[in-house]
């Protein structure tokens, strides 16, 4: 049963309503529409909230602007500071310039230059410090004290939470009969705001969070998740938060029904699915809600589900890798190793055979000195994109008929 108990009083529904009035006109009222194709594919009525269409391609603008607009006159004069290498940095920088507040953003020295330049383009002073977020955050605290700057926290602040909650407010005003909200969780600001709205407007509504198995901090802190974090790095950098906020964990514990912890493969598949079906670009965090529906379909079956696509800032190289891996998992990208007789025209005949079966050669490596080849042969490794996974057997049969010794190789 959905949670119906009162939430902690730190953030109220009135705060979210006030934030909606405060930021109106300066924040995009993003589309909230049903996806018929995803609904049919995933077995639920899916409504998508396109927060990846905000100006800086993330919901983070909502909380950042609300915080800036609640500053005192003295705080506005002194300026604000934030530590971030991602969406929060852009949201604060963009709206600080719009509202005439000077902003300093502390970013790790490892931050990609493109992200640094985006923040600078919004008029913020960028301080590069530390090898990771923790070191950047420590420098932020030092500068805030030395320079008298107001900290704009990415999630653990009532004004930030109220601002993020306006996304859920728009969703429930547009489609009041939803059965469930599905929200990605990093530090917990977005889902905390969504929980405040849900408990006020629809106490029976189920609120489900989503985290990567590599960063299940909120699931462990607020919902008793006992699994250890998976090793490795995550494609969902926007929710890669090791330690959730103190305020947000209290709200999540009281107001969120469940947290789905999903694999990296599910997140990657969700990115590819949203791009292929909805033609919308999501970062890993933005696609996490759909990843949960892919990974745990019984939790959502037959429900009317509102999913927040929280952001669209994904590195181009990461996107390419995600799409290639998607093709591989789907059986449409295969690697074949073939032995060629060492005479003119053999390679051309091999590639012509692949083309005749609709295969698109993505990469080819011709290895004349491979140890596995015979003296009068050379080895060729081909990465091939197929139109359909079922085409592989026909292609392998045809290669054998043409006299090529070929086998499928692992990537």
Secondary structure, 3 states (H helix, E strand, C coil): CCCCCCCCCCCCHHHHHHHHHHHECCECCCCEEECHHHHHHHCCEEEEEEHHHCCCCECHHHHHHHHHHCCCHHHHHHCEEEECCCHHHHHHHHHHHHHCCCEEEEECCCCCHHHHHHHHHCCCEEEECCCCHHHHHHHHHHHHHHHCCEECCCCCCHHHHHHHHHHHHHHHHHCCCCCEEEEECCCCHHHHHHHHHHHHHCCCCEEEEEEECCCCHHHHHHHCCCCCCCCCCCCCHHHCCCCCCHHHHHHHHHHCCEEEEECHHHHHHHHHHHHHHHCCCCCCCCCHHHHHHHHCHHHCCCCEEEEEECECCCCHHHHHHHHHHHHHHCCCEEEEEEEEECCCCHHHHHHHHHHHCCCEEEEEEEECCCCCCCCCEEEEEEEEECCCCCHHHHHHHHHHHCCCEEEEECC
